[in-house]
Amino acid sequence: NTIFLSLALGWAEVLGAHDIVVGVNALDYSGYPDCRPEFISAFERLANLGTRAGVEGGRYRVRTPLIALGKADIIRRGLELGLDYGLTHSCYDPSADGRPCAACDSCMLRAKGFREAGVPDPLLLR
């Protein structure tokens, strides 16, 4: 997330935007410390201390709309918005053809979310 947020910050500077949105959520805290609110707050401080806009009085905000949602809630919300989950990727060790491994932590969290949402994961239907 540090790399993604850094790239987003650079792009926000170019565009003159002040909001950066990232999809971290509470379930990821234990295995992914860069999903914690403390990390997000620290990155926001970095953005405001380390950019021209920040030191000249502008304020960058890192927004985390999914942080309080469970995986099933995120999946339901994505479906409401028309998201094609067949185009998404969560696995850290996919096969050569892109199929998820179904064994890594990320795959397990995704599978649980789809199961709790009551919908099949399109990546597993290929």
C-alpha positions as CSV (number, residue, x, y, z in Angstrom):
1,N,0.0,0.0,0.0
2,T,2.9,2.3,0.6
3,I,3.8,2.1,-3.1
4,F,0.2,2.5,-4.3
5,L,-0.3,5.5,-2.0
6,S,3.0,7.1,-3.1
7,L,2.0,6.8,-6.8
8,A,-1.5,8.1,-6.0
9,L,0.1,11.1,-4.1
10,G,2.3,11.9,-7.1
11,W,-0.6,11.8,-9.4
12,A,-2.7,13.9,-7.1
13,E,0.0,16.5,-7.1
14,V,0.0,16.6,-10.9
15,L,-3.7,16.9,-11.0
16,G,-4.1,19.4,-8.2
17,A,-6.3,16.9,-6.3
18,H,-6.3,16.6,-2.6
19,D,-8.2,13.4,-1.9
20,I,-6.6,10.0,-2.3
21,V,-8.9,7.0,-1.9
22,V,-7.6,3.5,-1.0
23,G,-9.5,0.3,-0.4
24,V,-8.0,-1.0,2.8
25,N,-10.3,-2.6,5.4
26,A,-10.4,-3.9,8.9
27,L,-10.0,-7.6,8.1
28,D,-6.6,-7.0,6.7
29,Y,-5.0,-5.4,9.8
30,S,-3.5,-8.5,11.3
31,G,-1.6,-9.7,8.2
32,Y,-1.1,-6.4,6.6
33,P,0.0,-3.7,9.0
34,D,-0.2,-1.1,6.2
35,C,-4.0,-1.4,6.4
36,R,-4.2,0.0,9.9
37,P,-5.7,3.4,10.6
38,E,-2.3,4.4,12.2
39,F,-0.5,3.7,9.0
40,I,-3.1,5.7,6.9
41,S,-2.8,8.6,9.3
42,A,1.0,8.5,9.1
43,F,0.9,8.5,5.3
44,E,-1.5,11.4,5.3
45,R,1.0,13.3,7.6
46,L,3.8,12.4,5.2
47,A,1.8,13.7,2.3
48,N,1.2,17.0,4.0
49,L,4.8,17.4,5.1
50,G,6.6,16.2,2.0
51,T,4.7,18.0,-0.8
52,R,4.7,21.5,-2.0
53,A,0.9,21.8,-1.7
54,G,1.1,20.4,1.8
55,V,3.7,22.9,3.1
56,E,1.9,25.8,1.3
57,G,-1.3,25.2,3.2
58,G,-3.1,22.6,1.0
59,R,-4.2,19.5,2.8
60,Y,-4.1,16.0,1.4
61,R,-6.7,13.5,2.8
62,V,-6.4,9.7,2.5
63,R,-9.9,8.3,2.4
64,T,-10.7,4.7,3.3
65,P,-14.3,4.0,2.6
66,L,-14.0,0.3,3.1
67,I,-12.1,0.3,6.3
68,A,-15.1,-0.6,8.6
69,L,-16.7,-3.1,6.2
70,G,-16.3,-6.8,6.2
71,K,-15.5,-8.7,3.0
72,A,-19.1,-9.7,2.4
73,D,-20.2,-6.1,2.7
74,I,-17.6,-5.0,0.3
75,I,-18.6,-7.7,-2.2
76,R,-22.3,-6.7,-1.9
77,R,-21.4,-3.0,-2.4
78,G,-19.4,-3.8,-5.4
79,L,-22.2,-5.7,-7.0
80,E,-24.6,-2.8,-6.2
81,L,-22.2,-0.6,-8.2
82,G,-22.0,-3.0,-11.1
83,L,-18.4,-4.2,-10.4
84,D,-17.4,-7.2,-12.5
85,Y,-15.5,-9.3,-9.9
86,G,-14.2,-11.4,-12.8
87,L,-11.8,-8.5,-13.5
88,T,-10.5,-8.3,-10.0
89,H,-7.5,-10.0,-8.4
90,S,-6.6,-10.9,-4.8
91,C,-4.3,-13.9,-4.9
92,Y,-0.6,-13.7,-4.1
93,D,0.3,-16.9,-5.8
94,P,-1.9,-17.4,-8.9
95,S,-1.4,-20.1,-11.5
96,A,0.1,-19.3,-14.9
97,D,-3.4,-18.8,-16.3
98,G,-4.3,-16.4,-13.6
99,R,-6.5,-18.7,-11.5
100,P,-6.3,-18.0,-7.7
101,C,-4.4,-20.5,-5.6
102,A,-7.3,-20.8,-3.1
103,A,-4.7,-21.3,-0.3
104,C,-3.1,-17.9,0.5
105,D,-4.6,-15.6,3.2
106,S,-6.0,-13.3,0.5
107,C,-7.7,-16.1,-1.3
108,M,-9.2,-17.4,2.0
109,L,-10.5,-13.9,2.9
110,R,-12.0,-13.5,-0.6
111,A,-13.6,-16.9,-0.5
112,K,-15.2,-16.2,2.9
113,G,-16.5,-12.9,1.7
114,F,-18.2,-14.4,-1.4
115,R,-19.6,-17.3,0.7
116,E,-21.0,-14.9,3.3
117,A,-22.4,-12.6,0.6
118,G,-24.1,-15.7,-0.9
119,V,-22.7,-15.2,-4.4
120,P,-20.2,-17.3,-6.4
121,D,-16.7,-15.9,-7.0
122,P,-16.5,-15.6,-10.8
123,L,-12.7,-16.3,-10.7
124,L,-13.5,-19.8,-9.6
125,L,-16.1,-20.3,-12.3
126,R,-13.6,-20.1,-15.2
